Amino acid sequence: MLFENMSLEDFSAVACNKVEGAWNLHHALINSPLDFFIALSSIAGIIGNRGQAAYSAANAFLDGFIEYRRSLGLSGTSIDLAAVSDV
């Protein structure tokens, strides 16, 4: 089978960590004068990644979320990392 269906639970298990984490940090720090707010995203949010729709969607959210912060006049940068093979 080339494509498999992903349940909402599976999608949420992957995507909610980045989405809720960014949103919670945004609200917790909304009244703090931050010099920077960095979101570590992934190139997968731009070009996709076969078999990783939820991961790609979560990273696309982070990129859009940073645009939202900047539209509010708040600091924000999204870094779209490529594959990291060694640290």
C-alpha positions, 0 to 999 in steps of 0.5 A: 500500500502506497498511502496509509490513513492516519487517525486523528489521534496519531496526527494529534500525537505528533502535531500537538506538541509543537502547536500547543508548546508554541502557543503556551509559550506565546501566552506565558511570555506575551507581556515579557519584553523578549529580544528574541523568540525562536521556533525550531521548525523543519524544512519538512514544513515547506517541502513536505516529507513522505509519510510524515504529514503530521510532522510537516503540518506542525512545522508549517504551523510554526512558520505561520505562527511566527508570522502571526507574532511578527504581525503583532509587533512581537519578536519571532524567528523560525529556523527551518532545519534540514535533516540532522544526521549527527550532533 
